[in-house]
Amino acid sequence: MRRRSVTRCDASRGWGVFLKAVLISAPLSGFVANDISALAQDADATPVLSIELNGAEPTERGCRLTFVVKNQLEQDIDRAAYEVALFGKDGLVKKLTALDFQAFPAGQTKVRQFDLADLDCGDLGRVLINGVTACEGADEDACMARLETAARGEIAFGR
């Protein structure tokens, strides 16, 4: 029987290949684990209706508010309307009004604009969703309990 001897060079080369495989696969397995974890979190997330105050611009008659709405619920909303309180930068309520956002089809993003007469955009500090005045075609909590708000710019927006 003939024995095969392993030289030092062969052994170090073998370990080098092994270590490279471990070093390459370890970070990749972490990425896969992170991706799976993120997918699991997305699957567990409760679908929401999100409204973002995207901008405010002066008009001849007052202020135009622009909102971006994403209906991530599994159902259409035929009509949603909210009572909103508009606060000045001084913290005082300047106006209380209702905004009718109309329909929000499921899985879609819509842009809605509202022209508010006699309101100075430069003095607007906060927009507060005070309550729901209409929520048609969806379960009762869809328009408020599952509502998320966000704002771009200097004007605060929330509920």
ABEGO torsion letter per residue (X at the ends): XBBBBBBAAAAAAAAAAAAAAAAAAAAAAAAAAAAAAAAAAAAABBBBBBBBBABBBBBAAEBBBBBBBBBABABBBABBBBBBBBBBAAGBBABBBBBBAEBBBBGBBBBBBBBBBGBBAAABABBBBAEBABBBGBBAAAAAAABBBBBBEABBBBX
